[in-house]
Amino acid sequence: MIRNPVPWPDGARCAVAFTFDMDADSILHLAHHRSADTRVAATSFLRYGPEVAIPRLVDLYARFSMRQTFFLPAWCMERYPAAVELIASNGHEIAHHGYLHEAPNELDRDEERYWLERATEVIVSMTGERPKGFRAPSYKFSRDTLDLLLAQDFRYDASLMGDDVPYLLESPEGRRLVELPSHYALDDWPHFMSSRDFNYFMSIKAPDQAMEVYRAEFDAMWECGGLWIAVWHPFLSGRLARCLAIAKLIEYMHEKGKVWFARLDEIAAHVEALSTSGEWTPRVDRLPFYPGPIPELGDAEPGLAL
């Protein structure tokens, strides 16, 4: 079913990464800048991530001897340094997730560059290392994001959804970056997010219902040689019942066997090595897909009915 499966290390059938975006209350300040300080219940809901869920998740990973990737907005790193220290000291990767969870495709090029560079400076100052990976907040990768990432020597992106295995993004100048894709079924937001403050009123699933979706996606990737990347949030999936269900999912994966659990920088490095040696050739997407609005619609107003 996958025409170009990846030769994973040690004969593994698939690669697996449980990634977490520790957005904390950055998203509340973006959504409600002038009133966020009065939304105390919402703030407590989001602070649960760095204060309670991160220690729990780090302990969970230690139980299975796993090292994984956490995407951290730099503003959250500054506000919750104890969580950052706990993540880093346990061997997990800290990757770039914007400064204040700003949306790159809602900024002009200079604004996007400013926030990207400002966040990188924070990550370097707090970890001593430049980030290798980037995930655009809310998947809002812009037409300029690839060029800006290449200019800062990032090794991979994890924002897009264009394949079941890693592939390459190529700029008009021919420079390339590894893309490690996921998709909405592996995001915990549609399964668990419900909040009056964000106008999300999705029906909250029982943990086992969400795990059924995640497990089905894993079984397919295991069968066909794909890449399974969860895009989760500590304030959602780090809740107790859900975290217990995650432990059972990890146990299921171990029982199935031949799974490579890895940090995203390790997966990207593996893809680069395979590509350089010629052992495996990734597919290439050349960006941007379009130079601007398509001409077939002319001057049609936004909101044209589908």
N, C-alpha and C positions, 0 to 999 in steps of 0.2 A: 504493500500500500504506500510506503514511502519509497520513492524511486532511488533516492541517494542517501541511504542510512549511514550514520557516522560509525566508524570503527572506534568504539569506546574503549577505554583502558581495561586490560585484563579480561577481555572478552565479555564485558558487561553488555546487557541487552538494551539498557537505556541509561541516561544521566538524569539525576534528580537534584533539584535545589529548592529548599524551603526558604524563600526570601521574604523578609519583612520590611515594610516601609514605616518607620517610626515617625509619623507625622505629628503626633501629640496635638497640642492646641494651636499649632501654626495655622491650620486650616480654618479654625474659628476666627482668628484675627484677620485673616484674608476675607472671609465671608462677611464678618460683622465688625469691621475695624472700630467703629465708634461705640459699640455696645458690648463687645466681647467681655469686657471686665465685669459686666453685670450678669452675664450668662454663667452663673456659678455651677449649675448642674451639668451643663454641657462641658465646661472646663474640666470638671472632675471626671467625667466620662472619658475625655481624651487624655488627661494626665495619668489615667490608669495604665496607659501604655508604658511609658518610661518608668513609672514608680512601682508598679506591681507586675505587669506582664513581662517586661524584659528580664528581670531576675528569674522568673518562672521558665521562660523560653530558653535562657542560657543553661539553666539546670536540666531542662529536657534534652537539649542537644548533648550536654555532657554525659547524660545517661546512655546515649547511643554512640558516643565518641564521634560526633558530627561537628564539622566546622562549616558554617554557612555564611550567607551575605545579608547584611542589613543596609538598607538605603536610608540615609538620615539627612533631612533638611538641616543645613548648618545652623540656622536659628535654634532648632531643637537641640543641637549639640551644645550650643552655648548655654541654653536654659537647663539642660539635664546632663551635666558632665559625668555624674556617677554612672548613668546608664551607658554612656560612651566608654568609660573606663572598663566597665564590666564586659561589654561586648568585645572590646579590643584585647583585653587581658586573657580572654578565653579563646583567642585564635581566630575569631570571626572577621570577615572582611567588612570594612566600612566603606560604602560607596556613596556616590553623589546623588542627591535628590533635590537639588535646588537650594536656595537660601531660606525662603519662607514659604516653600511649596508654591511658588509663583508659576503661572502657566506660560511656558516659552512661546507658544503660538499666539499669545495675546500681547506680546511685546514686540517692539521693533528690534532690529539686529543689535544696535548699541546697548539697549536695555538688557537684552538677553545675555550679551557678553558680560555686562557689568555684574549681574547677579550670579552668573556662572563662575566668574573669577573671584567674586567676593566669597562665595561658598567654598571654593577650592582653598582659598587662603585659610579659612577657619579649619577645614579638615587637616591641612598640613600642620597648622599650629597646634592642633589637639592630638594628632596621631603621629606626626613626624614623617608621614608619607603622603605623596600625591595620590588621589583616588584614581583607580584604574577604570572603574565602571560608572555608568550614569543611567538613571532612569528618570525620564521626564515626568514631573508631577502630573497626575491624572492622565498619563499617556499623551500629553499635549506637546509632542515633538513638532518642531516648526520646520519651515523650509531652510532655516539657517542653522539649525541645531547640529547637523552633521559637520559642517565646516568649522563651527566653533569647537566641537569636541576634538576634531582632528588637530586644530591649532593648539590645543592644550595637551595633546599626546595621550588622550584616553585610549584604552585598549579595546573597550567594548561598550555597547549600548544594550539596554534591556527594556526598551519602551514599546517595541513594535510587535506585530502579530502576523507577520507575513509567511510563516512556514512552521513546520513541525520539528525542524532541526535548525541548528545554527546556520546563518548565511552571512554574506558580506554586504555592507552598504558602501557604495562608491560615489564619490563626489564628481562634479564635472571635470575636475583636474586629474581624476584618476586615482586619488588617494582612497584608502579603504579602511573600514572599521568592522569588527565582528559584531553581528547582531545576535542576541540570545533572546528569542521570542517567547512570549506566553500568549494568553488570551483571557477573555472575560470569565469563562467557566472556571478558571483557576484563580480568580480574584475573589476574595471573601466579601467584598462590598455588596454584590447582588444577593449574597446568601444571608448576610447578617446585619447590614446597616439599616438602622431605623432611627431617625432623629428629627424632631420638630425644628430644631435650629438650622438644619440643612435642607429642610423640606424633602427628606427621604422617608417614605412610609411603606417600604417594602415589607412583605410578610416575612417575619424572621423564621428561618428554618431551624429545625432541631439539628444539633451537631451531626448526627448520623445521616441526615438527609444531605447535608453539604458534603460529608465524607463520601457518600455514594457517588456524587458527581466527580469529586477529585479522584476517587479510586477507579472509576470507569476511564477517566482520562489517562491515568497511570497505566492501567492494563493495556490500553491501546498503544501507548508509547513503548511499553515493554515488549509487546508483540511485534512491533514494526521498527524498533531501533531509534525511537525519537528522543526528544528532550522535554522533560516535565519540570516546569518552573511555577511554583506557587507565588502569587502576588498578594500577600496578606498584611494585615495591620495589627500591631500589638493590642490596641484598644478593642479590637473585634475578636480576632482569633486567639488572643492571649487570655480571654476569659476562661474560667476554670473548666466548665463542661466541655468547651471546645478544645482546650488544651489536652484534656484527657482523651478526647477523640483523635487528636493529632497523634498522640503517642500510639494509639492502636493502629493508625494508618501507617506509621513508620514501622511498627512491628510486622504488619502485613507485607510491606515492601521487603523487609529483611527475610521473611519466610519465603517469599517468592524467589528471592535470590538474584544474583547477577545484576545488581543495581549499583551504579557509581554515584554515591552521594558526594557532592563537591560544592565548593564555593564557586561563584560565577567567574572570578578571575582565573581559577584553575581550569574551568571549562573553556574559557576564551583562549587561554594559553595552549590547551590541547588542540583546539581548532586551528590556531595559527601554526603550530608545529606540523600538523597533518597537511595543511595547505602548502607550507614552505617545502616540505619533503616530497610533495606530489602524491602522497599516499591516498589523499582524499581531496576532492575539489568542491568547495562550497558553491552554492548558487549565488549570483550577484544581483542585487537591486541597485539601480542607478538613480540617485536622488538629485534634485526633486523630481517627483513623478510628473508634475506639470509646472510650466513656467509662470502660470497665473490662472485666472478663471478661464474655463473652456470657452472658445468663441461661439460654439453652437447655441449658447443661451444669450448671446449678445448682452444687452443691458437689462436683462431680467432682474427684477427685484429679489432680494433675499427672501426666503420663505416660500418659493415656488412649490406648489403641491407636488408630492411624489406620485 
